[in-house]
Amino acid sequence: MRPYPERMTSSAPTGMQQLLEVIARLRGEGGCPWDQKQTPRSMAPMLLEEAYEAVDALRSGDAESASEELGDVLINIAMIAQMFAEAGGRGFDAIAAAAADKLVRRHPHVFADLGANAQHEAFEGWEQRKRVERQAQGRPAGALDGVPAAMASLLRAYRIGQKAAKVGFDWPDRRGPREKIDEELRELDAAAANNDAAAMRDELGDVLFSVCNLARHLGVEPETALRGTVDKFASRFRLMEQELGPALDRHTLVELEASWQRAKQKLAGEGPKSGGEPSAD
């Protein structure tokens, strides 16, 4: 097996060492009362929020902003690792070492010269080794296991569909999920006609899941697609507010629609921003 690259040695502390020392100071005696009060559970939503902010920065194409947001994610990770170490568990270095070991195990085509002729072969090998590891640890290792329940629902639906498809439970082409959308829309219409709140919720969920399956067959990641559309809607809406003023409710629907069309034409003339997602109608 190919060895790791040799670690660089230096008498000066690394940036990671500095961060860990600062966090230990904040959590230690005479540190920050807020930081001392936090727990891994209380940090979970903050980690998620910082991750979303990092995603926004990465999508913007602003490297400086992205670097800062990634630093905020790293602060949260290091803080949680410090809490584990204080409780006698794995600290940051042990967590990082275990992560490195995992990468080596799951990339034998790189570190053990097994070879992988294409991206899909590398991914299939990763998934297979992941299942074997989960079984060895006594953790659930079914086809759908490993998709976090806390993941954004649209992305989770997409990943669940991918995993089901891996074992052959899928339509042969895009016509299947496209027809399924029509079927689910008819069932949603029937539920709405009966004003059945529970049925409407269930059928709407079926529609959204079917759309995610179509996205998968089209090769479009739905979370990214929807984010782009929401961003586009927000940009047009802000232009309406600039033109008509913040009190949009004082205008008629005809006036609002006319302003919307002007905003749409203006943004279309500007073209896509550098580093952003491609726009779609």
KESEVEX-643191 format. One line per 4 residues: number of its first residue (from 1); for each residue x, y, z negated of N, C-alpha, C. Coordinates in pm, 1 decimal. Example, Ala and Ser with C-alpha at 12.3 -4.5 7.8 and 13.67 -1.06 7.14 Angstrom:
2
1	1319.0 -569.0 -780.0 1230.0 -450.0 -780.0 1320.0 -330.0 -780.0  1285.0 -225.0 -708.0 1367.0 -106.0 -714.0 1290.0 3.0 -787.0
END
This chain:
281
1	85.5 -120.2 0.0 0.0 0.0 0.0 87.8 123.4 0.0  52.9 219.6 79.5 130.6 342.4 83.8 118.6 417.9 -48.5  228.8 472.5 -98.7 223.2 543.0 -228.1 160.9 680.2 -212.4  123.4 737.0 -326.0 80.6 876.8 -327.0 197.3 964.9 -286.6
5	169.5 1083.5 -234.2 276.8 1182.8 -219.4 330.7 1217.5 -357.3  460.7 1236.8 -366.6 522.5 1267.9 -495.3 469.1 1399.9 -550.0  442.6 1403.2 -681.2 398.3 1526.9 -745.1 513.9 1626.7 -750.7  480.4 1750.9 -724.8 581.2 1855.3 -733.9 603.7 1889.5 -881.4
9	729.0 1905.3 -918.8 760.5 1939.3 -1057.8 812.3 2081.7 -1063.3  771.0 2152.2 -1167.3 813.8 2290.5 -1184.1 800.4 2326.4 -1330.0  888.6 2413.4 -1377.0 881.5 2457.1 -1515.9 766.0 2553.3 -1537.7  722.2 2620.2 -1431.4 611.5 2715.8 -1441.7 479.6 2640.2 -1442.8
13	384.9 2682.0 -1526.7 255.2 2613.9 -1529.8 180.8 2633.5 -1398.4  112.0 2529.5 -1356.6 31.1 2539.4 -1236.2 -96.5 2617.8 -1266.4  -164.9 2655.7 -1160.3 -292.1 2725.0 -1179.8 -391.0 2640.4 -1256.5  -390.1 2508.6 -1230.6 -481.7 2420.0 -1301.2 -445.8 2412.6 -1448.8
17	-317.3 2407.3 -1479.5 -273.9 2404.8 -1619.7 -315.1 2532.7 -1691.5  -300.0 2644.7 -1625.0 -341.5 2771.7 -1684.3 -490.2 2771.7 -1714.9  -569.0 2722.1 -1620.5 -713.7 2718.9 -1640.3 -749.6 2630.3 -1759.5  -688.5 2512.8 -1767.0 -719.0 2421.3 -1877.2 -677.8 2479.7 -2011.4
21	-566.1 2550.9 -2013.9 -522.6 2614.1 -2138.8 -619.4 2723.5 -2181.9  -667.2 2801.8 -2087.2 -763.5 2907.4 -2118.6 -892.4 2847.2 -2172.9  -939.7 2741.9 -2110.0 -1064.2 2678.5 -2154.0 -1048.1 2617.0 -2292.2  -934.0 2552.4 -2316.2 -909.7 2496.7 -2449.1 -909.6 2606.7 -2554.4
25	-855.0 2721.0 -2519.3 -853.6 2835.9 -2612.5 -995.5 2885.9 -2637.7  -1075.4 2894.3 -2534.1 -1213.1 2940.9 -2549.1 -1295.0 2845.8 -2636.1  -1267.4 2716.1 -2624.9 -1342.3 2616.5 -2700.1 -1284.9 2595.3 -2840.3  -1161.0 2640.3 -2863.7 -1093.9 2613.3 -2990.0 -1126.9 2713.2 -3099.5
29	-1058.8 2697.7 -3210.6 -1080.3 2784.8 -3326.1 -1050.2 2929.9 -3289.4  -1142.2 3019.0 -3325.2 -1127.0 3159.6 -3291.8 -1159.6 3191.0 -3147.1  -1220.2 3094.2 -3078.1 -1254.6 3114.2 -2938.0 -1387.1 3184.3 -2919.4  -1447.8 3161.6 -2805.2 -1574.2 3229.0 -2770.8 -1692.8 3151.5 -2826.8
33	-1779.5 3216.2 -2908.0 -1894.8 3145.0 -2965.1 -1985.4 3083.4 -2859.0  -2002.4 3153.0 -2746.1 -2090.1 3098.7 -2640.0 -2030.5 2971.8 -2582.0  -1900.3 2975.7 -2549.2 -1835.6 2857.7 -2491.8 -1833.3 2742.1 -2591.2  -1815.0 2772.8 -2718.3 -1809.9 2668.4 -2820.3 -1945.0 2599.4 -2836.4
37	-2050.8 2670.7 -2807.8 -2185.6 2617.3 -2828.1 -2229.8 2524.9 -2715.2  -2164.5 2535.0 -2598.8 -2210.5 2460.5 -2482.6 -2184.9 2309.9 -2496.8  -2266.5 2232.4 -2425.2 -2253.3 2086.9 -2419.5 -2254.1 2045.1 -2273.1  -2212.8 1921.2 -2243.4 -2222.1 1876.0 -2103.9 -2362.8 1890.0 -2047.2
41	-2463.5 1864.3 -2129.3 -2601.3 1876.0 -2080.5 -2637.0 2021.3 -2049.9  -2594.8 2113.2 -2135.2 -2627.1 2254.4 -2111.9 -2550.4 2310.0 -1992.4  -2434.3 2249.2 -1961.9 -2353.6 2296.5 -1849.5 -2405.6 2246.0 -1715.6  -2487.0 2140.8 -1716.7 -2530.9 2079.0 -1590.9 -2600.5 2178.2 -1497.0
45	-2701.3 2253.6 -1544.4 -2765.1 2347.5 -1451.6 -2672.2 2458.5 -1405.0  -2575.1 2496.3 -1489.6 -2480.2 2600.0 -1448.2 -2387.4 2548.1 -1338.6  -2348.5 2422.0 -1351.2 -2264.7 2361.0 -1247.5 -2340.1 2357.7 -1114.9  -2467.7 2322.7 -1121.8 -2548.4 2317.4 -1000.2 -2563.7 2455.7 -937.9
49	-2588.7 2556.9 -1021.1 -2603.2 2693.3 -971.0 -2475.1 2741.1 -904.3  -2360.9 2715.1 -969.0 -2233.4 2757.3 -910.6 -2205.3 2684.0 -780.0  -2245.7 2557.8 -773.0 -2226.3 2481.8 -649.0 -2307.6 2542.7 -534.9  -2431.0 2583.7 -564.6 -2513.7 2647.5 -461.2 -2451.8 2780.1 -417.8
53	-2397.9 2856.1 -512.9 -2334.3 2982.9 -476.6 -2211.4 2958.3 -390.0  -2139.5 2849.8 -418.9 -2023.7 2815.6 -336.1 -2067.2 2777.5 -194.9  -2177.9 2704.8 -185.0 -2229.8 2668.0 -52.6 -2266.4 2793.2 27.1  -2333.5 2888.1 -38.5 -2369.0 3013.5 29.8 -2244.4 3085.0 80.8
57	-2141.0 3089.7 -2.3 -2017.9 3158.1 36.3 -1949.3 3086.6 152.2  -1948.3 2954.6 148.2 -1887.0 2877.8 256.3 -1961.9 2898.4 387.7  -2093.1 2905.0 379.9 -2173.2 2925.8 500.8 -2153.4 3065.1 558.1  -2117.6 3160.2 473.8 -2098.7 3297.3 520.4 -1970.4 3312.4 601.6
61	-1877.8 3218.9 583.4 -1750.3 3228.3 653.2 -1651.2 3321.9 586.8  -1686.2 3375.6 468.4 -1599.2 3467.3 395.6 -1506.4 3384.8 306.4  -1381.4 3368.2 349.4 -1288.3 3281.9 276.9 -1259.4 3333.4 136.2  -1250.8 3465.0 120.3 -1221.7 3521.5 -10.8 -1335.4 3493.3 -108.5
65	-1458.3 3516.6 -63.8 -1574.4 3489.8 -148.0 -1585.9 3340.8 -178.5  -1560.8 3258.2 -78.4 -1569.1 3113.5 -98.5 -1466.2 3067.8 -201.4  -1345.0 3125.2 -194.8 -1241.3 3088.0 -291.5 -1284.6 3122.2 -433.3  -1344.9 3239.4 -450.1 -1390.2 3280.0 -583.2 -1499.6 3186.4 -634.9
69	-1595.0 3152.3 -547.9 -1705.7 3065.9 -591.1 -1657.3 2924.0 -619.6  -1562.6 2875.9 -541.0 -1506.0 2743.9 -570.0 -1434.5 2746.3 -704.9  -1372.0 2859.5 -737.4 -1310.7 2874.0 -868.7 -1412.3 2864.1 -980.2  -1531.7 2922.0 -958.1 -1637.0 2913.7 -1059.3 -1683.7 2769.0 -1077.9
73	-1692.1 2694.8 -967.5 -1726.4 2552.5 -977.6 -1619.5 2479.5 -1057.9  -1493.9 2510.4 -1030.4 -1383.9 2445.3 -1100.3 -1384.7 2478.3 -1249.3  -1421.5 2601.5 -1284.3 -1433.1 2639.1 -1426.1 -1533.7 2547.6 -1496.1  -1648.0 2527.7 -1433.7 -1751.1 2442.7 -1493.3 -1703.6 2299.0 -1508.4
77	-1637.4 2247.7 -1405.7 -1587.1 2110.2 -1412.5 -1483.7 2096.8 -1522.9  -1390.2 2191.2 -1529.1 -1286.2 2185.7 -1631.6 -1345.1 2200.6 -1771.6  -1448.6 2284.5 -1785.5 -1511.9 2302.9 -1916.0 -1578.2 2173.4 -1962.8  -1647.7 2106.6 -1872.3 -1713.4 1980.7 -1907.7 -1609.5 1874.0 -1941.8
81	-1500.4 1869.5 -1864.5 -1393.7 1773.6 -1892.7 -1332.3 1799.6 -2030.7  -1318.2 1924.8 -2068.6 -1265.5 1960.3 -2200.9 -1359.1 1907.8 -2310.2  -1487.8 1919.0 -2288.8 -1585.4 1868.1 -2385.8 -1572.8 1717.3 -2401.1  -1554.3 1646.3 -2289.0 -1536.3 1501.1 -2295.3 -1410.3 1466.8 -2375.2
85	-1301.8 1540.7 -2349.5 -1175.3 1515.1 -2419.0 -1191.3 1538.3 -2569.4  -1263.9 1643.5 -2605.9 -1286.3 1672.5 -2747.7 -1364.1 1561.0 -2816.2  -1449.3 1492.6 -2740.1 -1529.4 1383.5 -2796.5 -1458.7 1249.1 -2787.0  -1332.2 1250.7 -2744.0 -1256.1 1127.0 -2735.2 -1268.2 1056.9 -2601.9
89	-1330.4 1121.5 -2505.6 -1345.5 1061.2 -2373.9 -1236.7 1106.4 -2278.0  -1261.0 1087.7 -2150.8 -1164.7 1126.4 -2048.7 -1153.4 1277.8 -2039.1  -1030.6 1325.6 -2037.6 -1006.7 1465.9 -2011.9 -990.4 1490.9 -1863.8  -955.7 1615.2 -1829.9 -948.9 1652.1 -1688.6 -847.6 1568.0 -1612.6
93	-728.2 1547.8 -1670.0 -624.5 1474.4 -1597.9 -668.0 1331.3 -1570.2  -732.5 1267.6 -1668.0 -778.3 1129.9 -1649.2 -889.4 1124.4 -1544.7  -978.1 1223.6 -1546.7 -1085.8 1228.8 -1448.1 -1027.7 1246.9 -1308.7  -929.0 1338.0 -1296.0 -867.3 1362.8 -1165.9 -792.3 1239.3 -1116.4
97	-720.9 1170.0 -1207.6 -646.9 1050.6 -1168.9 -741.2 940.3 -1122.2  -853.6 924.2 -1192.4 -952.0 822.8 -1152.9 -1011.1 856.0 -1016.0  -1032.3 985.8 -990.8 -1084.7 1026.7 -860.9 -984.6 997.0 -749.9  -856.4 1022.6 -776.9 -751.9 992.8 -678.2 -745.0 842.9 -650.7
101	-751.4 762.2 -757.5 -749.2 616.9 -740.4 -866.7 570.4 -655.1  -983.5 631.1 -677.6 -1102.4 594.2 -601.2 -1082.7 623.3 -452.5  -1025.4 739.7 -422.6 -1000.4 775.3 -282.8 -907.2 674.4 -216.3  -805.2 631.9 -289.1 -711.9 533.9 -233.4 -782.3 400.8 -208.6
105	-861.1 353.9 -307.1 -931.8 226.3 -292.6 -1025.6 227.7 -173.4  -1092.2 340.8 -153.0 -1195.1 346.3 -49.6 -1141.6 388.7 87.1  -1011.4 409.1 96.0 -950.2 441.6 225.3 -835.7 344.3 256.1  -862.1 214.3 256.5 -754.8 119.1 287.3 -702.5 135.4 429.8
109	-783.7 193.8 517.9 -737.9 216.0 655.0 -629.3 324.0 659.9  -615.6 398.7 549.5 -508.5 498.8 540.6 -394.6 447.9 452.6  -428.9 394.6 334.3 -327.7 359.2 235.2 -283.8 212.3 240.9  -358.1 125.8 311.4 -320.9 -15.8 316.5 -307.2 -66.8 459.4
113	-308.6 24.4 555.3 -286.4 -11.1 695.8 -388.3 -112.4 749.4  -512.4 -105.9 698.2 -614.7 -196.1 751.0 -670.1 -147.1 883.7  -664.6 -17.0 904.9 -707.4 38.8 1032.6 -856.3 68.2 1036.9  -891.3 175.4 1104.7 -1030.4 211.7 1132.4 -1027.6 286.0 1264.6
117	-1094.7 228.6 1363.1 -1085.7 282.6 1498.6 -1178.6 400.3 1524.5  -1274.0 424.4 1435.7 -1369.1 532.9 1458.6 -1422.9 582.3 1325.9  -1483.4 700.8 1329.2 -1537.1 760.4 1207.7 -1642.0 671.1 1143.8  -1728.8 609.9 1227.0 -1836.1 528.5 1168.7 -1780.2 404.6 1099.5
121	-1667.1 350.7 1149.1 -1606.5 236.3 1083.7 -1551.9 275.8 946.5  -1489.2 393.3 939.5 -1437.4 441.4 812.1 -1550.8 461.5 712.5  -1663.6 519.1 759.5 -1777.0 544.5 670.4 -1838.9 413.6 623.2  -1853.5 316.9 714.6 -1910.8 187.3 676.6 -1823.9 119.4 571.0
125	-1692.2 127.8 589.0 -1603.2 68.6 490.5 -1616.2 135.2 355.6  -1628.0 269.0 355.0 -1646.4 344.8 230.8 -1772.8 297.4 159.3  -1883.1 288.0 230.5 -2009.9 248.4 169.7 -2002.9 106.7 114.0  -1939.4 15.7 187.5 -1928.7 -122.5 141.5 -1845.4 -131.7 14.5
129	-1731.4 -63.3 12.0 -1647.1 -67.0 -107.7 -1715.9 0.3 -226.0  -1795.3 103.0 -197.7 -1869.9 170.8 -303.4 -1969.4 74.7 -368.2  -2039.7 -5.0 -287.6 -2136.0 -101.6 -341.3 -2065.9 -207.9 -424.3  -1949.9 -254.9 -376.8 -1875.3 -356.8 -450.7 -1832.6 -302.5 -587.1
133	-1786.0 -179.0 -589.8 -1743.6 -118.4 -716.2 -1860.5 -104.3 -812.4  -1974.8 -63.5 -761.4 -2091.9 -47.0 -848.1 -2134.4 -181.8 -906.9  -2129.6 -287.3 -826.3 -2164.4 -420.0 -876.4 -2067.5 -463.7 -985.1  -1938.7 -438.1 -962.5 -1837.6 -477.5 -1061.0 -1856.2 -404.6 -1192.9
137	-1909.4 -283.4 -1187.2 -1932.2 -203.8 -1307.4 -2067.2 -232.7 -1371.8  -2145.2 -322.3 -1311.5 -2276.1 -354.2 -1364.8 -2379.2 -246.7 -1340.2  -2353.4 -161.3 -1243.1 -2446.5 -53.4 -1210.1 -2533.2 -95.9 -1092.0  -2653.1 -36.7 -1076.7 -2737.7 -71.9 -962.8 -2662.8 -52.5 -831.3
141	-2671.7 -151.6 -744.3 -2597.6 -146.0 -617.9 -2687.4 -178.8 -499.9  -2816.2 -141.4 -511.4 -2907.7 -161.3 -400.9 -2878.9 -66.5 -287.1  -2946.9 -87.0 -176.6 -2921.6 -6.7 -56.7 -2946.6 141.5 -80.2  -3039.9 175.6 -169.8 -3075.0 316.0 -191.4 -3006.4 376.1 -313.5
145	-2933.5 296.1 -388.7 -2867.2 348.9 -507.8 -2750.5 437.9 -468.3  -2720.7 534.2 -553.1 -2611.4 626.4 -526.5 -2655.9 761.3 -475.4  -2786.3 776.8 -445.7 -2839.2 907.2 -406.1 -2892.2 974.4 -531.9  -2832.8 1084.3 -577.6 -2872.4 1144.9 -705.0 -3017.8 1192.5 -704.7
149	-3088.4 1164.3 -813.2 -3226.6 1210.0 -824.6 -3234.5 1361.4 -832.7  -3126.1 1426.0 -880.7 -3125.5 1571.6 -894.8 -3092.7 1643.1 -764.3  -3059.7 1569.2 -660.2 -3028.6 1630.1 -531.1 -3151.1 1703.7 -477.4  -3128.5 1812.5 -402.2 -3238.8 1883.6 -338.7 -3324.9 1783.9 -261.3
153	-3456.7 1793.0 -277.8 -3546.6 1688.8 -226.6 -3534.0 1667.6 -76.4  -3515.2 1775.7 -1.2 -3504.6 1761.8 144.2 -3379.7 1682.2 180.6  -3268.8 1714.7 117.5 -3144.3 1642.9 143.6 -3153.1 1500.1 91.8  -3218.0 1481.3 -22.6 -3232.7 1346.6 -77.5 -3315.2 1258.6 16.7
157	-3423.1 1313.8 73.0 -3504.9 1238.8 168.0 -3422.2 1197.0 289.1  -3338.3 1288.3 336.0 -3251.9 1260.1 451.4 -3155.2 1146.7 420.0  -3092.7 1151.7 301.5 -2994.7 1049.8 263.5 -3061.3 914.4 238.3  -3181.0 916.4 177.0 -3254.1 791.6 156.0 -3286.2 726.7 289.7
161	-3330.2 809.1 386.3 -3359.4 756.9 519.7 -3235.8 697.7 585.3  -3121.0 762.9 567.3 -2995.7 711.1 622.5 -2962.8 574.1 564.2  -2977.4 561.5 433.0 -2940.8 436.2 367.9 -3036.3 323.5 407.0  -3165.4 354.8 420.0 -3260.7 253.2 464.6 -3229.0 208.7 606.9
165	-3188.9 303.8 690.4 -3155.4 271.9 829.2 -3033.7 180.6 837.8  -2941.2 193.8 740.2 -2819.9 113.2 742.3 -2849.8 -36.2 735.4  -2962.6 -73.1 672.3 -2998.8 -215.2 661.7 -3105.3 -252.8 764.5  -3126.7 -165.0 863.4 -3216.8 -196.7 973.6 -3360.4 -154.3 956.3
169	-3393.7 -87.7 843.2 -3532.1 -44.3 822.6 -3548.1 95.2 881.6  -3574.3 98.8 1012.0 -3579.7 226.2 1081.8 -3647.3 206.2 1217.5  -3688.1 316.8 1277.3 -3741.9 311.4 1413.2 -3626.4 297.1 1512.3  -3652.1 234.5 1626.5 -3543.3 218.0 1724.7 -3501.6 347.6 1791.5
173	-3591.7 446.7 1796.3 -3556.2 574.1 1858.3 -3638.6 685.3 1796.2  -3623.0 808.2 1845.8 -3686.9 925.2 1786.7 -3837.8 929.2 1807.8  -3888.9 850.0 1900.1 -4034.4 851.5 1922.8 -4110.8 802.1 1800.5  -4053.8 704.8 1729.1 -4121.3 650.6 1611.2 -4147.6 755.0 1504.9
177	-4044.2 824.8 1455.9 -4070.4 926.0 1353.3 -4152.9 1042.4 1404.7  -4141.7 1073.7 1535.3 -4223.0 1183.4 1589.9 -4371.1 1147.3 1586.4  -4403.4 1023.9 1621.9 -4542.8 978.4 1615.5 -4589.8 967.9 1471.3  -4498.1 932.7 1381.8 -4534.0 922.2 1239.7 -4573.7 1058.6 1184.8
181	-4508.6 1165.0 1231.2 -4545.9 1299.8 1187.4 -4690.0 1329.7 1224.8  -4729.0 1297.3 1347.4 -4867.5 1320.4 1390.2 -4964.7 1240.9 1302.7  -4928.9 1116.8 1272.8 -5014.4 1032.6 1188.2 -5030.9 1094.3 1049.5  -4920.7 1137.5 991.3 -4926.3 1194.9 857.0 -4999.8 1328.4 856.4
185	-4987.7 1406.7 962.1 -5061.4 1533.1 970.7 -5211.6 1508.4 976.1  -5253.0 1405.1 1047.7 -5396.2 1371.5 1051.4 -5445.6 1334.0 911.9  -5364.6 1258.3 838.5 -5404.4 1220.2 702.9 -5405.7 1341.7 610.2  -5314.1 1434.8 631.8 -5314.0 1558.6 553.0 -5438.6 1641.5 583.7
189	-5475.4 1649.8 710.3 -5597.0 1722.6 748.3 -5720.2 1661.7 681.8  -5725.0 1529.0 676.4 -5839.8 1461.5 613.9 -5844.1 1492.4 464.4  -5730.0 1491.5 399.5 -5725.4 1523.3 257.1 -5766.9 1666.9 232.4  -5722.0 1757.7 320.0 -5758.8 1898.4 305.9 -5908.1 1918.9 328.5
193	-5966.0 1845.1 422.8 -6110.1 1856.5 449.9 -6191.0 1815.5 328.5  -6137.6 1721.6 250.5 -6206.4 1676.7 128.8 -6167.5 1759.3 7.1  -6075.4 1855.2 27.9 -6026.7 1939.9 -81.4 -5975.8 1856.5 -198.3  -5907.3 1746.8 -164.5 -5854.2 1654.0 -263.9 -5710.4 1695.9 -294.8
197	-5689.2 1761.7 -408.1 -5558.9 1818.4 -440.5 -5449.7 1711.6 -448.9  -5479.0 1599.9 -516.8 -5379.0 1494.3 -531.7 -5342.9 1433.7 -396.6  -5445.0 1409.7 -313.9 -5419.1 1351.4 -181.9 -5342.1 1448.4 -93.5  -5373.9 1577.4 -103.8 -5301.8 1676.5 -23.7 -5154.2 1680.0 -61.5
201	-5125.7 1672.1 -191.0 -4986.8 1671.0 -235.3 -4914.2 1549.1 -180.2  -4978.3 1431.8 -189.8 -4914.5 1309.6 -142.5 -4893.2 1311.9 8.6  -4995.7 1355.1 81.0 -4985.8 1354.5 227.0 -4886.5 1458.7 277.3  -4877.9 1572.8 208.0 -4778.8 1672.7 247.0 -4637.7 1617.7 225.6
205	-4618.6 1544.9 116.1 -4489.4 1480.3 92.6 -4456.4 1381.9 203.8  -4557.9 1307.3 250.4 -4536.1 1213.2 360.3 -4497.0 1285.9 488.6  -4559.1 1401.5 512.4 -4524.8 1480.6 630.7 -4378.6 1524.9 623.4  -4338.7 1577.6 508.7 -4201.3 1626.7 493.4 -4100.0 1513.8 507.0
209	-4131.8 1398.4 449.8 -4040.5 1284.7 460.5 -4028.7 1239.4 605.7  -4139.3 1242.0 677.4 -4137.4 1203.2 818.4 -4055.5 1301.5 901.0  -4066.5 1430.7 867.8 -3986.1 1532.0 937.4 -3837.2 1505.9 913.6  -3800.3 1467.1 790.8 -3660.7 1435.9 761.4 -3612.7 1316.2 843.5
213	-3699.0 1218.3 862.2 -3661.1 1102.8 943.6 -3642.3 1141.8 1089.6  -3727.0 1232.0 1139.4 -3708.8 1280.1 1276.0 -3577.8 1357.2 1286.7  -3549.6 1440.7 1186.6 -3424.4 1516.9 1186.9 -3304.7 1422.9 1195.6  -3311.8 1313.8 1122.4 -3201.9 1216.5 1124.0 -3183.1 1158.4 1264.2
217	-3292.9 1125.3 1329.6 -3283.5 1070.5 1465.6 -3236.3 1175.2 1566.4  -3261.3 1301.3 1537.0 -3215.6 1408.5 1625.0 -3071.4 1449.6 1596.4  -3015.2 1397.5 1486.7 -2879.8 1435.6 1449.1 -2872.1 1573.4 1385.9  -2982.2 1615.4 1322.7 -2989.1 1747.3 1259.3 -3004.0 1728.0 1108.5
221	-2916.2 1790.7 1030.5 -2927.3 1782.4 885.3 -3035.3 1881.2 840.8  -3147.4 1833.9 784.9 -3262.8 1920.2 760.8 -3241.0 2029.6 657.8  -3158.5 2003.6 555.4 -3133.4 2106.5 454.5 -3066.5 2227.9 518.9  -2966.8 2201.6 604.8 -2898.3 2310.1 674.7 -2992.4 2381.5 771.1
225	-3075.0 2303.9 842.3 -3168.5 2363.3 937.5 -3268.4 2454.2 867.1  -3322.6 2406.6 753.5 -3421.2 2486.9 681.9 -3357.6 2610.4 619.5  -3236.1 2597.1 567.8 -3167.1 2713.6 512.5 -3149.2 2820.8 620.2  -3110.8 2779.1 741.0 -3093.9 2874.4 849.8 -3224.0 2945.9 883.5
229	-3333.7 2871.8 884.2 -3463.7 2932.1 915.4 -3508.6 3026.9 804.2  -3487.7 2987.9 678.9 -3524.4 3075.4 567.1 -3442.3 3203.4 570.3  -3312.2 3189.5 598.3 -3226.4 3308.0 609.0 -3275.9 3400.2 720.8  -3313.3 3341.5 832.2 -3362.0 3418.7 945.7 -3491.8 3491.2 910.4
233	-3583.3 3420.5 844.6 -3709.3 3482.1 802.7 -3682.0 3599.8 709.2  -3591.5 3579.6 611.5 -3561.5 3685.1 515.2 -3501.4 3807.2 584.4  -3414.4 3784.8 683.3 -3353.3 3897.2 755.3 -3458.4 3977.5 830.0  -3549.2 3909.9 895.7 -3656.0 3979.0 968.1 -3748.5 4052.9 871.4
237	-3778.0 3989.2 757.9 -3868.2 4051.1 660.4 -3807.0 4178.8 603.9  -3675.6 4175.7 578.0 -3608.9 4295.0 525.0 -3611.5 4409.5 626.6  -3600.6 4376.2 754.1 -3610.9 4479.6 857.2 -3751.4 4539.6 860.2  -3852.6 4458.6 836.4 -3989.2 4510.2 826.0 -4000.0 4609.5 710.8
241	-3939.6 4575.4 597.5 -3944.0 4665.6 482.1 -3870.1 4796.0 510.7  -3760.2 4786.1 584.6 -3687.5 4907.7 620.8 -3770.5 4997.0 712.0  -3846.5 4937.2 800.5 -3925.6 5013.4 896.7 -4054.1 5067.8 834.9  -4123.8 4983.8 759.7 -4255.6 5021.3 708.8 -4254.6 5065.3 562.4
245	-4144.6 5042.6 493.5 -4140.5 5074.2 351.7 -4173.8 4951.9 268.6  -4141.1 4955.6 138.4 -4160.5 4837.6 52.9 -4305.9 4800.0 29.4  -4398.5 4896.1 44.1 -4540.4 4866.9 17.9 -4604.3 4807.2 143.2  -4563.4 4688.9 180.1 -4613.7 4626.5 303.1 -4762.0 4594.2 295.0
249	-4814.1 4578.2 174.1 -4954.6 4543.4 160.7 -5047.7 4657.7 200.0  -4991.7 4775.3 222.6 -5074.9 4887.6 266.6 -5097.1 4887.0 417.8  -5029.0 4799.3 486.1 -5040.1 4793.3 631.5 -5130.3 4677.5 673.3  -5189.7 4692.4 790.5 -5276.2 4586.9 842.8 -5190.3 4472.0 894.5
253	-5254.0 4357.0 913.2 -5182.9 4241.7 966.2 -5131.5 4270.1 1107.0  -5207.5 4347.6 1184.7 -5164.1 4383.4 1320.1 -5035.3 4465.5 1314.2  -5029.1 4561.9 1221.3 -4908.6 4644.0 1206.0 -4789.8 4560.5 1158.5  -4816.0 4469.3 1067.9 -4709.4 4383.2 1017.9 -4655.1 4292.9 1128.3
257	-4745.1 4238.3 1208.2 -4701.8 4149.8 1316.0 -4620.9 4225.7 1420.2  -4662.9 4348.6 1450.6 -4589.3 4429.7 1547.9 -4448.7 4460.4 1495.3  -4437.8 4493.3 1366.0 -4307.9 4520.8 1306.4 -4222.8 4394.9 1304.6  -4284.8 4281.6 1277.4 -4213.4 4153.9 1277.5 -4152.0 4125.8 1414.6
261	-4229.0 4148.2 1518.5 -4179.1 4123.3 1654.1 -4062.6 4216.1 1687.7  -4070.1 4341.3 1642.0 -3958.8 4433.8 1666.4 -3833.9 4388.3 1591.3  -3852.7 4340.5 1467.8 -3739.2 4289.7 1390.4 -3678.4 4167.3 1458.1  -3764.8 4083.0 1510.1 -3719.1 3961.8 1578.3 -3635.8 3997.4 1700.9
265	-3682.5 4094.3 1778.4 -3610.1 4135.8 1898.1 -3476.7 4200.6 1862.3  -3475.9 4279.3 1755.1 -3352.5 4346.4 1714.4 -3246.6 4245.4 1672.6  -3285.4 4148.5 1591.3 -3189.1 4048.8 1544.9 -3144.0 3957.6 1657.6  -3235.3 3929.7 1750.4 -3197.4 3846.8 1865.2 -3093.4 3918.1 1949.9
269	-3104.1 4050.4 1958.5 -3008.0 4128.2 2036.1 -2871.2 4131.9 1972.8  -2865.9 4117.2 1838.6 -2737.4 4119.1 1768.3 -2661.4 3989.0 1784.9  -2736.6 3878.3 1808.7 -2671.3 3749.1 1822.5 -2634.4 3693.2 1686.9  -2590.6 3566.8 1683.8 -2553.2 3504.6 1556.8 -2431.1 3567.2 1495.4
273	-2429.7 3580.9 1362.0 -2315.5 3634.5 1291.4 -2204.4 3531.5 1283.2  -2082.5 3582.4 1283.7 -1967.6 3494.6 1277.3 -1968.2 3413.5 1148.8  -1953.8 3282.4 1163.6 -1945.8 3195.4 1047.3 -2080.5 3151.8 995.2  -2190.1 3209.1 1046.7 -2320.8 3172.5 996.6 -2377.3 3054.5 1070.9
277	-2496.2 3011.2 1027.5 -2562.8 2901.6 1093.3 -2627.3 2951.7 1222.3  -2635.1 2868.2 1325.7 -2704.5 2910.0 1446.9 -2851.4 2932.3 1417.8  -2908.3 3032.8 1478.7 -3047.4 3063.1 1453.4 -3136.3 2973.2 1536.6  -3262.9 2961.2 1492.0 -3361.7 2881.3 1564.1 -3496.6 2943.8 1543.3
281	-3582.3 2939.6 1644.5 -3715.7 2997.0 1632.7 -3806.0 2906.7 1554.3
END
